Amino acid sequence: MSTFEPQIIAYCCANCASSAAQISERMGLSLPENVKVIQLPCTGRLDSLHLLQALEAGADGVYVAGCQPDSCQFKHGVEKAQKKVKYVQGLLPALGVEADRVALFHMMAGKGQEFVDAAKAMVEKIRALGPSPLRG
């Protein structure tokens, strides 16, 4: 019997989240192998369709790693991302998909351990939910 290993997509801002990722690497920490990071200039540039298309393409979970609300270089980018995440979470149950498969984490630039912890928490949450019902 094989153990389910969820496929996770992480959309990360180029500022706080990417800085935290670099710190985590310097600390010798690594993300779970089943987390694929996609870097964005700002999470505010993320479209709701990106989240939905990631799930449609086979991801079991998707999360956004953005700045703290008061630290966004683009002023309101992470607030825009949060609205899009909540919007998608509201759509998913109508598709027979758990809203918890999409999440947002606020990162601080120097917090490498928190960056890795967020990825691990998402993997554990999705592992508990099981494979996405959209997986073909």
N, CA, C and O atoms as a MOPAC input file, in Angstrom:
PM7 MOZYME 1SCF
protein

 N      0.84500 1    -1.18200 1     0.00000 1
 C      0.00000 1     0.00000 1     0.00000 1
 C      0.88400 1     1.23700 1     0.00000 1
 O      1.76300 1     1.37300 1     0.85100 1
 N      0.65800 1     2.13900 1    -0.94800 1
 C      1.49100 1     3.33600 1    -1.02900 1
 C      0.89200 1     4.46400 1    -0.19300 1
 O     -0.32200 1     4.55300 1    -0.01100 1
 N      1.76900 1     5.31000 1     0.30400 1
 C      1.35400 1     6.46200 1     1.08100 1
 C      1.11300 1     7.62700 1     0.13500 1
 O      1.93000 1     7.89600 1    -0.74600 1
 N      0.01100 1     8.30600 1     0.31200 1
 C     -0.32900 1     9.44800 1    -0.52900 1
 C      0.62000 1    10.60400 1    -0.25700 1
 O      0.77000 1    11.03600 1     0.88600 1
 N      1.25200 1    11.09700 1    -1.29300 1
 C      2.10300 1    12.28800 1    -1.21200 1
 C      1.48100 1    13.36700 1    -2.08000 1
 O      1.53300 1    13.28700 1    -3.30700 1
 N      0.89000 1    14.37900 1    -1.44900 1
 C      0.20200 1    15.41400 1    -2.21700 1
 C      1.15800 1    16.26500 1    -3.04300 1
 O      2.30000 1    16.50500 1    -2.65100 1
 N      0.67600 1    16.70700 1    -4.17300 1
 C      1.42000 1    17.64900 1    -5.01200 1
 C      0.91600 1    19.05100 1    -4.67900 1
 O     -0.27800 1    19.33700 1    -4.77300 1
 N      1.84200 1    19.91000 1    -4.29300 1
 C      1.50000 1    21.25000 1    -3.82400 1
 C      2.18200 1    22.29400 1    -4.70600 1
 O      3.35700 1    22.15800 1    -5.04900 1
 N      1.43800 1    23.32700 1    -5.06700 1
 C      1.99000 1    24.48100 1    -5.77900 1
 C      2.00500 1    25.64300 1    -4.79400 1
 O      1.00600 1    25.91800 1    -4.13000 1
 N      3.14800 1    26.32400 1    -4.70500 1
 C      3.29500 1    27.49400 1    -3.83300 1
 C      3.63000 1    28.70700 1    -4.68700 1
 O      4.67600 1    28.74800 1    -5.33400 1
 N      2.74800 1    29.68500 1    -4.68700 1
 C      3.00700 1    30.95300 1    -5.36800 1
 C      3.61700 1    31.90100 1    -4.34100 1
 O      2.98500 1    32.22000 1    -3.33300 1
 N      4.83900 1    32.34900 1    -4.59400 1
 C      5.57100 1    33.16000 1    -3.61900 1
 C      5.94300 1    34.52100 1    -4.17400 1
 O      6.33200 1    34.64600 1    -5.33500 1
 N      5.82200 1    35.54000 1    -3.33600 1
 C      6.23000 1    36.88000 1    -3.75800 1
 C      7.75600 1    36.93800 1    -3.83800 1
 O      8.46000 1    36.20400 1    -3.14500 1
 N      8.24200 1    37.82100 1    -4.69200 1
 C      9.68500 1    37.95300 1    -4.91300 1
 C     10.37600 1    38.69200 1    -3.77200 1
 O     11.60500 1    38.76100 1    -3.73800 1
 N      9.61400 1    39.23600 1    -2.85000 1
 C     10.22000 1    40.00700 1    -1.77200 1
 C     10.29100 1    39.19500 1    -0.48200 1
 O     11.26400 1    38.47300 1    -0.26500 1
 N      9.30000 1    39.29900 1     0.35800 1
 C      9.36100 1    38.65200 1     1.67300 1
 C      9.46500 1    37.12900 1     1.60100 1
 O     10.32800 1    36.53800 1     2.25000 1
 N      8.59800 1    36.49300 1     0.82300 1
 C      8.60200 1    35.03100 1     0.77600 1
 C      9.88500 1    34.49000 1     0.16300 1
 O     10.45000 1    33.52000 1     0.67000 1
 N     10.35000 1    35.09700 1    -0.91200 1
 C     11.58900 1    34.62100 1    -1.53700 1
 C     12.79100 1    34.86200 1    -0.64200 1
 O     13.71500 1    34.04900 1    -0.60100 1
 N     12.78100 1    35.97100 1     0.07200 1
 C     13.85900 1    36.24200 1     1.02600 1
 C     13.85400 1    35.19800 1     2.14100 1
 O     14.90900 1    34.70800 1     2.54300 1
 N     12.67200 1    34.86400 1     2.63500 1
 C     12.55900 1    33.82600 1     3.66400 1
 C     13.03800 1    32.48000 1     3.12200 1
 O     13.66800 1    31.70600 1     3.84200 1
 N     12.73900 1    32.20400 1     1.85100 1
 C     13.19800 1    30.95800 1     1.22800 1
 C     14.72000 1    30.91600 1     1.16200 1
 O     15.32400 1    29.87800 1     1.43500 1
 N     15.33900 1    32.02600 1     0.80500 1
 C     16.80200 1    32.08400 1     0.74300 1
 C     17.41900 1    31.88700 1     2.12000 1
 O     18.43000 1    31.19900 1     2.26000 1
 N     16.81300 1    32.48900 1     3.13200 1
 C     17.30000 1    32.32000 1     4.50600 1
 C     17.18600 1    30.85400 1     4.91100 1
 O     18.09400 1    30.31000 1     5.53900 1
 N     16.07900 1    30.21700 1     4.55400 1
 C     15.89400 1    28.80800 1     4.92800 1
 C     16.97600 1    27.93800 1     4.29500 1
 O     17.46700 1    26.99900 1     4.92200 1
 N     17.34800 1    28.25000 1     3.05000 1
 C     18.41400 1    27.48700 1     2.38400 1
 C     19.74400 1    27.67500 1     3.10300 1
 O     20.49600 1    26.71800 1     3.29100 1
 N     20.03000 1    28.90900 1     3.50300 1
 C     21.28200 1    29.17700 1     4.23500 1
 C     21.30700 1    28.47500 1     5.58700 1
 O     22.37100 1    28.13300 1     6.10400 1
 N     20.12100 1    28.26500 1     6.15100 1
 C     20.02000 1    27.56900 1     7.43300 1
 C     20.12100 1    26.05600 1     7.25800 1
 O     20.15400 1    25.31700 1     8.24200 1
 N     20.16900 1    25.59700 1     6.01600 1
 C     20.22900 1    24.16400 1     5.75300 1
 C     18.86900 1    23.49200 1     5.77100 1
 O     18.78000 1    22.26700 1     5.84000 1
 N     17.81700 1    24.28200 1     5.71000 1
 C     16.46000 1    23.74300 1     5.70500 1
 C     16.00400 1    23.56500 1     4.26200 1
 O     16.44800 1    24.28600 1     3.36800 1
 N     15.13500 1    22.62200 1     4.04700 1
 C     14.62200 1    22.43700 1     2.69200 1
 C     13.12100 1    22.18800 1     2.73100 1
 O     12.57400 1    21.66000 1     3.69900 1
 N     12.48800 1    22.58300 1     1.65400 1
 C     11.05400 1    22.34800 1     1.51300 1
 C     10.80700 1    20.87800 1     1.20500 1
 O     11.69000 1    20.19600 1     0.68500 1
 N      9.62400 1    20.39100 1     1.52000 1
 C      9.28500 1    19.03700 1     1.08800 1
 C      9.40800 1    18.94700 1    -0.43800 1
 O      9.10900 1    19.90800 1    -1.14800 1
 N      9.84300 1    17.80300 1    -0.92900 1
 C     10.07100 1    17.62600 1    -2.36800 1
 C      8.80800 1    17.77700 1    -3.20400 1
 O      8.88600 1    18.05400 1    -4.40100 1
 N      7.65900 1    17.59800 1    -2.59100 1
 C      6.40800 1    17.66000 1    -3.34100 1
 C      5.80600 1    19.06900 1    -3.38400 1
 O      4.65700 1    19.24000 1    -3.79200 1
 N      6.58000 1    20.07500 1    -2.96500 1
 C      6.14200 1    21.47000 1    -3.04700 1
 C      6.91200 1    22.14700 1    -4.17200 1
 O      8.13900 1    22.24000 1    -4.13200 1
 N      6.17700 1    22.61900 1    -5.17600 1
 C      6.79300 1    23.33300 1    -6.30100 1
 C      6.54700 1    24.82400 1    -6.11000 1
 O      5.40200 1    25.26200 1    -6.00100 1
 N      7.62900 1    25.60300 1    -6.07100 1
 C      7.53400 1    27.04700 1    -5.85400 1
 C      7.52300 1    27.77800 1    -7.19000 1
 O      8.35400 1    27.52500 1    -8.06300 1
 N      6.57700 1    28.67700 1    -7.32900 1
 C      6.50000 1    29.56400 1    -8.48700 1
 C      6.61400 1    30.98500 1    -7.95300 1
 O      5.77100 1    31.43800 1    -7.17800 1
 N      7.65500 1    31.67600 1    -8.37100 1
 C      7.89700 1    33.02800 1    -7.87400 1
 C      7.16000 1    34.05900 1    -8.71800 1
 O      7.14400 1    33.98700 1    -9.94700 1
 N      6.55400 1    35.01500 1    -8.03200 1
 C      5.84200 1    36.12200 1    -8.66800 1
 C      6.47200 1    37.43800 1    -8.21900 1
 O      7.03200 1    37.50200 1    -7.12500 1
 N      6.39300 1    38.48900 1    -9.03600 1
 C      6.90400 1    39.78700 1    -8.58500 1
 C      6.16700 1    40.24900 1    -7.32300 1
 O      6.75600 1    40.86500 1    -6.43500 1
 N      4.88100 1    39.94000 1    -7.26700 1
 C      4.03100 1    40.29300 1    -6.12700 1
 C      2.84000 1    39.34600 1    -6.16000 1
 O      2.33600 1    39.02400 1    -7.23600 1
 N      2.38700 1    38.89900 1    -5.00400 1
 C      1.23700 1    37.99100 1    -4.98400 1
 C     -0.03800 1    38.68600 1    -5.45400 1
 O     -1.00700 1    38.02100 1    -5.82000 1
 N     -0.04500 1    40.01200 1    -5.44500 1
 C     -1.18500 1    40.75000 1    -5.97200 1
 C     -1.37300 1    40.54600 1    -7.46500 1
 O     -2.45800 1    40.78900 1    -7.99400 1
 N     -0.32700 1    40.10100 1    -8.14800 1
 C     -0.40500 1    39.83500 1    -9.59000 1
 C     -1.06500 1    38.48700 1    -9.88200 1
 O     -1.44000 1    38.21200 1   -11.02200 1
 N     -1.20300 1    37.66500 1    -8.87500 1
 C     -1.81300 1    36.35000 1    -9.03300 1
 C     -3.29400 1    36.50700 1    -9.36900 1
 O     -3.98700 1    37.33700 1    -8.77900 1
 N     -3.76300 1    35.72300 1   -10.29900 1
 C     -5.16900 1    35.74300 1   -10.67300 1
 C     -5.86400 1    34.52900 1   -10.05300 1
 O     -5.24100 1    33.48900 1    -9.83700 1
 N     -7.13500 1    34.66900 1    -9.77500 1
 C     -7.91900 1    33.54800 1    -9.24500 1
 C     -7.81000 1    32.33000 1   -10.14800 1
 O     -7.80300 1    31.19500 1    -9.67100 1
 N     -7.72500 1    32.56500 1   -11.44300 1
 C     -7.61000 1    31.45500 1   -12.39000 1
 C     -6.33200 1    30.65200 1   -12.18600 1
 O     -6.32800 1    29.44100 1   -12.40800 1
 N     -5.25000 1    31.29900 1   -11.76900 1
 C     -4.00800 1    30.56100 1   -11.51600 1
 C     -4.22300 1    29.50700 1   -10.42500 1
 O     -3.74000 1    28.37900 1   -10.53100 1
 N     -4.94500 1    29.88900 1    -9.39000 1
 C     -5.21700 1    28.95500 1    -8.29300 1
 C     -6.08000 1    27.79200 1    -8.78000 1
 O     -5.79800 1    26.63000 1    -8.48900 1
 N     -7.12900 1    28.12000 1    -9.52100 1
 C     -8.02700 1    27.08100 1   -10.03100 1
 C     -7.34400 1    26.18900 1   -11.06200 1
 O     -7.53700 1    24.97300 1   -11.06100 1
 N     -6.55000 1    26.79000 1   -11.93800 1
 C     -5.86600 1    26.00300 1   -12.96800 1
 C     -4.82600 1    25.06500 1   -12.36600 1
 O     -4.60500 1    23.97300 1   -12.89000 1
 N     -4.19000 1    25.47400 1   -11.27800 1
 C     -3.22900 1    24.58700 1   -10.61800 1
 C     -3.93800 1    23.32900 1   -10.11200 1
 O     -3.42400 1    22.22000 1   -10.25600 1
 N     -5.11000 1    23.50700 1    -9.52500 1
 C     -5.88300 1    22.35300 1    -9.05100 1
 C     -6.37100 1    21.50800 1   -10.22500 1
 O     -6.32600 1    20.27800 1   -10.17900 1
 N     -6.83000 1    22.16900 1   -11.26000 1
 C     -7.32000 1    21.45600 1   -12.44300 1
 C     -6.20200 1    20.65400 1   -13.10900 1
 O     -6.44200 1    19.58600 1   -13.67400 1
 N     -4.97800 1    21.18000 1   -13.03600 1
 C     -3.82700 1    20.51800 1   -13.66900 1
 C     -3.26700 1    19.37200 1   -12.83000 1
 O     -2.32200 1    18.70600 1   -13.25400 1
 N     -3.83500 1    19.13200 1   -11.64600 1
 C     -3.41000 1    17.98000 1   -10.86400 1
 C     -2.82000 1    18.26300 1    -9.50400 1
 O     -2.49300 1    17.32600 1    -8.77500 1
 N     -2.67100 1    19.53300 1    -9.13300 1
 C     -2.17900 1    19.82900 1    -7.78500 1
 C     -3.25000 1    19.43600 1    -6.77200 1
 O     -4.44400 1    19.62100 1    -7.01000 1
 N     -2.81100 1    18.89900 1    -5.65300 1
 C     -3.74500 1    18.54200 1    -4.58600 1
 C     -4.02100 1    19.72800 1    -3.67200 1
 O     -5.03200 1    19.76200 1    -2.97100 1
 N     -3.11800 1    20.69400 1    -3.68500 1
 C     -3.26000 1    21.89300 1    -2.87400 1
 C     -2.43900 1    23.02000 1    -3.46400 1
 O     -1.46200 1    22.79300 1    -4.17900 1
 N     -2.85200 1    24.23900 1    -3.15200 1
 C     -2.17000 1    25.43100 1    -3.65600 1
 C     -2.11800 1    26.43700 1    -2.51800 1
 O     -3.10800 1    26.65200 1    -1.81900 1
 N     -0.95300 1    27.05000 1    -2.34000 1
 C     -0.91500 1    28.13700 1    -1.36700 1
 C     -0.14200 1    29.32100 1    -1.89500 1
 O      0.68300 1    29.21200 1    -2.80300 1
 N     -0.44000 1    30.46100 1    -1.28900 1
 C      0.20100 1    31.72200 1    -1.62900 1
 C      1.02700 1    32.13300 1    -0.41900 1
 O      0.51600 1    32.18500 1     0.70000 1
 N      2.29900 1    32.42400 1    -0.64300 1
 C      3.17700 1    32.92900 1     0.41700 1
 C      3.49200 1    34.37400 1     0.07100 1
 O      4.26700 1    34.65600 1    -0.84200 1
 N      2.88000 1    35.28100 1     0.81300 1
 C      3.04300 1    36.70000 1     0.53700 1
 C      3.60400 1    37.44400 1     1.72800 1
 O      3.89100 1    36.86100 1     2.77400 1
 N      3.75200 1    38.72600 1     1.54800 1
 C      4.28400 1    39.60100 1     2.59600 1
 C      3.28400 1    39.75700 1     3.74100 1
 O      2.12000 1    39.37200 1     3.63200 1
 N      3.76600 1    40.32500 1     4.82600 1
 C      2.86700 1    40.79600 1     5.87200 1
 C      2.09400 1    41.97400 1     5.27500 1
 O      2.63800 1    42.69300 1     4.43700 1
 N      0.84900 1    42.19000 1     5.68100 1
 C      0.06100 1    43.27400 1     5.08600 1
 C      0.73800 1    44.65000 1     5.14400 1
 O      0.54700 1    45.46300 1     4.24000 1
 N      1.50600 1    44.91600 1     6.16600 1
 C      2.16200 1    46.22300 1     6.28700 1
 C      3.55500 1    46.26000 1     5.65900 1
 O      4.25400 1    47.26700 1     5.77100 1
 N      3.96500 1    45.17400 1     5.00100 1
 C      5.31600 1    45.09500 1     4.43100 1
 C      5.34500 1    44.97400 1     2.91500 1
 O      6.42100 1    44.83600 1     2.33100 1
 N      4.19500 1    45.02200 1     2.27000 1
 C      4.14700 1    44.81300 1     0.82400 1
 C      4.78800 1    45.98500 1     0.09100 1
 O      4.37700 1    47.13500 1     0.24900 1
 N      5.78800 1    45.67900 1    -0.70200 1
 C      6.48000 1    46.69400 1    -1.48700 1
 C      5.52700 1    47.38800 1    -2.46200 1
 O      5.72600 1    48.55100 1    -2.81600 1
 N      4.50000 1    46.67100 1    -2.88700 1
 C      3.53200 1    47.22400 1    -3.83000 1
 C      2.27200 1    47.71300 1    -3.11700 1
 O      1.21100 1    47.82500 1    -3.73100 1
 N      2.38800 1    47.99700 1    -1.85300 1
 C      1.34800 1    48.56800 1    -0.99100 1
 C      0.21400 1    47.60600 1    -0.63500 1
 O      0.03900 1    47.26100 1     0.53400 1
 N     -0.54900 1    47.17600 1    -1.62500 1
 C     -1.75000 1    46.38400 1    -1.33200 1
 C     -1.76000 1    45.02400 1    -2.02300 1
 O     -2.80900 1    44.38800 1    -2.12200 1
 N     -0.61100 1    44.57600 1    -2.49600 1
 C     -0.55300 1    43.32100 1    -3.24000 1
 C     -1.05500 1    42.12600 1    -2.46900 1
 O     -1.85700 1    41.34500 1    -2.97900 1
 N     -0.59200 1    41.97600 1    -1.24500 1
 C     -0.99200 1    40.79800 1    -0.46800 1
 C     -2.47300 1    40.87300 1    -0.09400 1
 O     -3.12400 1    39.83900 1     0.05700 1
 N     -3.00600 1    42.07900 1     0.05700 1
 C     -4.44200 1    42.21800 1     0.31800 1
 C     -5.25100 1    41.74200 1    -0.89200 1
 O     -6.28500 1    41.09100 1    -0.73700 1
 N     -4.77700 1    42.06800 1    -2.09100 1
 C     -5.43600 1    41.59100 1    -3.30900 1
 C     -5.37300 1    40.06800 1    -3.37700 1
 O     -6.35700 1    39.41200 1    -3.72000 1
 N     -4.21400 1    39.51600 1    -3.05000 1
 C     -4.05500 1    38.05800 1    -3.06900 1
 C     -4.99800 1    37.39800 1    -2.07400 1
 O     -5.60000 1    36.36600 1    -2.37300 1
 N     -5.12700 1    37.99000 1    -0.89500 1
 C     -6.00300 1    37.42000 1     0.12400 1
 C     -7.45500 1    37.39100 1    -0.36300 1
 O     -8.16800 1    36.41700 1    -0.12200 1
 N     -7.89000 1    38.44200 1    -1.03800 1
 C     -9.25700 1    38.47200 1    -1.57800 1
 C     -9.45100 1    37.37500 1    -2.62100 1
 O    -10.50300 1    36.73900 1    -2.67400 1
 N     -8.43700 1    37.15900 1    -3.44400 1
 C     -8.53700 1    36.13200 1    -4.48800 1
 C     -8.55800 1    34.73300 1    -3.88200 1
 O     -9.29600 1    33.86400 1    -4.34400 1
 N     -7.74700 1    34.51600 1    -2.84500 1
 C     -7.74300 1    33.21900 1    -2.15900 1
 C     -9.11400 1    32.96200 1    -1.54200 1
 O     -9.66000 1    31.86900 1    -1.68400 1
 N     -9.67000 1    33.95300 1    -0.86200 1
 C    -10.99100 1    33.77900 1    -0.24600 1
 C    -12.07000 1    33.53300 1    -1.30200 1
 O    -12.98000 1    32.73000 1    -1.09400 1
 N    -11.96200 1    34.22200 1    -2.42500 1
 C    -12.92000 1    34.03000 1    -3.52000 1
 C    -12.87500 1    32.58300 1    -4.01600 1
 O    -13.91400 1    31.94100 1    -4.17200 1
 N    -11.67500 1    32.07900 1    -4.26100 1
 C    -11.51900 1    30.70300 1    -4.75200 1
 C    -11.98500 1    29.70800 1    -3.69300 1
 O    -12.63500 1    28.71600 1    -4.01900 1
 N    -11.65700 1    29.96700 1    -2.42400 1
 C    -12.12300 1    29.08400 1    -1.35700 1
 C    -13.65400 1    29.01100 1    -1.33700 1
 O    -14.22600 1    27.96900 1    -1.01800 1
 N    -14.30100 1    30.10800 1    -1.67500 1
 C    -15.76200 1    30.12600 1    -1.72900 1
 C    -16.33400 1    29.35200 1    -2.90900 1
 O    -17.44600 1    28.83000 1    -2.83100 1
 N    -15.58000 1    29.27700 1    -3.99700 1
 C    -16.03400 1    28.54700 1    -5.18800 1
 C    -15.85700 1    27.03500 1    -5.06700 1
 O    -16.67200 1    26.27000 1    -5.58200 1
 N    -14.81600 1    26.61400 1    -4.40100 1
 C    -14.42900 1    25.19700 1    -4.41500 1
 C    -15.50300 1    24.22800 1    -3.92700 1
 O    -15.69400 1    23.19300 1    -4.56500 1
 N    -16.21900 1    24.50600 1    -2.82800 1
 C    -17.23500 1    23.53600 1    -2.39700 1
 C    -18.29000 1    23.23200 1    -3.46400 1
 O    -18.78800 1    22.10800 1    -3.53000 1
 N    -18.63600 1    24.21300 1    -4.29600 1
 C    -19.61000 1    23.97300 1    -5.37300 1
 C    -19.05800 1    23.01300 1    -6.41600 1
 O    -19.81500 1    22.39400 1    -7.16500 1
 N    -17.72900 1    22.89400 1    -6.46200 1
 C    -17.07800 1    21.96800 1    -7.39100 1
 C    -16.78000 1    20.61700 1    -6.73800 1
 O    -16.18800 1    19.73600 1    -7.36100 1
 N    -17.19700 1    20.46500 1    -5.47500 1
 C    -16.92800 1    19.23200 1    -4.75000 1
 C    -15.50800 1    19.15100 1    -4.21500 1
 O    -14.98900 1    18.06100 1    -3.97400 1
 N    -14.88100 1    20.31000 1    -4.02900 1
 C    -13.49100 1    20.37900 1    -3.56400 1
 C    -13.45300 1    21.13900 1    -2.24200 1
 O    -14.11700 1    22.16500 1    -2.09000 1
 N    -12.68100 1    20.63800 1    -1.29400 1
 C    -12.56400 1    21.28600 1     0.00300 1
 C    -11.87100 1    22.64300 1    -0.11800 1
 O    -10.85100 1    22.76600 1    -0.79600 1
 N    -12.43000 1    23.66000 1     0.54300 1
 C    -11.86400 1    25.01100 1     0.51400 1
 C    -10.45400 1    25.04900 1     1.09300 1
 O     -9.64900 1    25.89600 1     0.70700 1
 N    -10.14500 1    24.13600 1     2.01800 1
 C     -8.82300 1    24.10800 1     2.65800 1
 C     -7.69400 1    23.72500 1     1.70500 1
 O     -6.52500 1    23.77400 1     2.08700 1
 N     -8.01700 1    23.35300 1     0.49800 1
 C     -6.96500 1    23.02000 1    -0.47400 1
 C     -6.25500 1    24.26400 1    -1.00500 1
 O     -5.24500 1    24.15900 1    -1.70100 1
 N     -6.78300 1    25.43300 1    -0.67500 1
 C     -6.16700 1    26.70500 1    -1.07100 1
 C     -5.95700 1    27.52500 1     0.19600 1
 O     -6.85700 1    27.63100 1     1.03000 1
 N     -4.76400 1    28.10600 1     0.33900 1
 C     -4.44500 1    28.85800 1     1.55800 1
 C     -3.51300 1    30.02000 1     1.25000 1
 O     -2.91300 1    30.09300 1     0.17800 1
 N     -3.40800 1    30.92100 1     2.21200 1
 C     -2.47300 1    32.03800 1     2.12500 1
 C     -1.68700 1    32.11600 1     3.42600 1
 O     -2.25500 1    32.01000 1     4.51300 1
 N     -0.38200 1    32.30200 1     3.30700 1
 C      0.49300 1    32.47400 1     4.46400 1
 C      1.20400 1    33.81400 1     4.33600 1
 O      1.69400 1    34.16600 1     3.26300 1
 N      1.25600 1    34.55600 1     5.43400 1
 C      2.00300 1    35.81600 1     5.46500 1
 C      3.41400 1    35.51800 1     5.94900 1
 O      3.60100 1    34.90000 1     6.99700 1
 N      4.40200 1    35.95600 1     5.18500 1
 C      5.80800 1    35.68500 1     5.48900 1
 C      6.53600 1    36.96700 1     5.88700 1
 O      6.16400 1    38.07100 1     5.48800 1
 N      7.57900 1    36.78300 1     6.68200 1
 C      8.50200 1    37.87600 1     6.98600 1
 C      9.83800 1    37.51700 1     6.35300 1
 O     10.24000 1    36.35300 1     6.36000 1
 N     10.52200 1    38.50700 1     5.80800 1
 C     11.73600 1    38.28400 1     5.02400 1
 C     12.78800 1    37.43200 1     5.73000 1
 O     13.37800 1    36.56300 1     5.08800 1
 N     13.04100 1    37.63300 1     6.98100 1
 C     14.11900 1    36.92500 1     7.65900 1
 C     13.72200 1    35.62800 1     8.33000 1
 O     14.52300 1    35.05700 1     9.07100 1
 N     12.53600 1    35.15300 1     8.10100 1
 C     12.01400 1    33.99000 1     8.83000 1
 C     12.03600 1    32.72400 1     7.98300 1
 O     10.99500 1    32.25900 1     7.52100 1
 N     13.21800 1    32.17600 1     7.78400 1
 C     13.37600 1    30.97500 1     6.97900 1
 C     12.64700 1    29.77000 1     7.53500 1
 O     12.05100 1    29.00000 1     6.78200 1
 N     12.68800 1    29.59700 1     8.85800 1
 C     12.01700 1    28.45500 1     9.48100 1
 C     10.51000 1    28.53400 1     9.25500 1
 O      9.87000 1    27.51500 1     8.99800 1
 N      9.94200 1    29.72800 1     9.34900 1
 C      8.50400 1    29.89000 1     9.13400 1
 C      8.11000 1    29.55900 1     7.69500 1
 O      7.02800 1    29.02600 1     7.45000 1
 N      8.99000 1    29.87800 1     6.74600 1
 C      8.71900 1    29.56100 1     5.33900 1
 C      8.60400 1    28.04600 1     5.15300 1
 O      7.67800 1    27.55600 1     4.50700 1
 N      9.55100 1    27.32400 1     5.72300 1
 C      9.54400 1    25.86000 1     5.62300 1
 C      8.37200 1    25.27800 1     6.41400 1
 O      7.72400 1    24.33500 1     5.95900 1
 N      8.09900 1    25.83400 1     7.58900 1
 C      6.98300 1    25.34700 1     8.40300 1
 C      5.64400 1    25.50300 1     7.68200 1
 O      4.77900 1    24.63300 1     7.78400 1
 N      5.47100 1    26.61000 1     6.95500 1
 C      4.22500 1    26.82200 1     6.20500 1
 C      4.06500 1    25.74300 1     5.13600 1
 O      2.97600 1    25.20000 1     4.95100 1
 N      5.15300 1    25.43900 1     4.43700 1
 C      5.10000 1    24.39800 1     3.40000 1
 C      4.76200 1    23.04100 1     4.01600 1
 O      3.92800 1    22.30500 1     3.49000 1
 N      5.40900 1    22.71900 1     5.12200 1
 C      5.14100 1    21.43600 1     5.78800 1
 C      3.71100 1    21.36500 1     6.30800 1
 O      3.07100 1    20.31600 1     6.22800 1
 N      3.20600 1    22.47900 1     6.84300 1
 C      1.82600 1    22.50800 1     7.34300 1
 C      0.83300 1    22.27600 1     6.20900 1
 O     -0.16200 1    21.57100 1     6.37800 1
 N      1.11000 1    22.87000 1     5.06400 1
 C      0.21400 1    22.68400 1     3.91600 1
 C      0.25400 1    21.23800 1     3.43500 1
 O     -0.78600 1    20.66400 1     3.11300 1
 N      1.43500 1    20.65100 1     3.38400 1
 C      1.55100 1    19.24500 1     2.97500 1
 C      0.74900 1    18.36100 1     3.92800 1
 O      0.01300 1    17.48100 1     3.48000 1
 N      0.88200 1    18.58400 1     5.22900 1
 C      0.16200 1    17.75600 1     6.20700 1
 C     -1.35200 1    17.93700 1     6.08900 1
 O     -2.10900 1    16.97000 1     6.17300 1
 N     -1.78300 1    19.18300 1     5.89600 1
 C     -3.21900 1    19.45100 1     5.75700 1
 C     -3.78100 1    18.72600 1     4.53700 1
 O     -4.84100 1    18.10500 1     4.61000 1
 N     -3.07000 1    18.80800 1     3.42300 1
 C     -3.55000 1    18.17700 1     2.19000 1
 C     -3.43000 1    16.65900 1     2.27200 1
 O     -4.28200 1    15.94500 1     1.74500 1
 N     -2.39500 1    16.16300 1     2.91700 1
 C     -2.26000 1    14.71500 1     3.10400 1
 C     -3.47500 1    14.17700 1     3.87100 1
 O     -3.99700 1    13.11100 1     3.54700 1
 N     -3.91800 1    14.92400 1     4.88800 1
 C     -5.07800 1    14.50200 1     5.67800 1
 C     -6.36900 1    14.52600 1     4.84600 1
 O     -7.26700 1    13.71300 1     5.06600 1
 N     -6.45500 1    15.45900 1     3.89200 1
 C     -7.64100 1    15.52800 1     3.03000 1
 C     -7.66300 1    14.42700 1     1.97900 1
 O     -8.72700 1    14.01000 1     1.52200 1
 N     -6.48000 1    13.96200 1     1.60300 1
 C     -6.38800 1    12.94500 1     0.55800 1
 C     -6.26200 1    13.57600 1    -0.81300 1
 O     -6.22600 1    14.80000 1    -0.93700 1
 N     -6.19400 1    12.74700 1    -1.84600 1
 C     -6.04200 1    13.27000 1    -3.20900 1
 C     -7.18900 1    14.20200 1    -3.60200 1
 O     -8.32800 1    14.03300 1    -3.16500 1
 N     -6.86600 1    15.16600 1    -4.41800 1
 C     -7.87900 1    16.10300 1    -4.89800 1
 C     -8.92400 1    15.35900 1    -5.72100 1
 O     -8.58100 1    14.48800 1    -6.52000 1
 N    -10.19600 1    15.69800 1    -5.53000 1
 C    -11.22800 1    15.07700 1    -6.35500 1
 C    -11.12000 1    15.47200 1    -7.83400 1
 O    -11.74400 1    14.84400 1    -8.69000 1
 N    -10.33600 1    16.50300 1    -8.13300 1
 C    -10.15000 1    16.92700 1    -9.52200 1
 C     -9.05100 1    16.14700 1   -10.22500 1
 O     -8.90200 1    16.22700 1   -11.44400 1
 N     -8.28100 1    15.38900 1    -9.44500 1
 C     -7.18500 1    14.60900 1   -10.02700 1
 C     -7.75200 1    13.53800 1   -10.93900 1
 O     -8.68900 1    12.82700 1   -10.57500 1
 N     -7.17900 1    13.43100 1   -12.12100 1
 C     -7.69700 1    12.47300 1   -13.09900 1
 C     -7.07600 1    11.13500 1   -13.07000 1
 O     -7.44900 1    10.26500 1   -13.85700 1

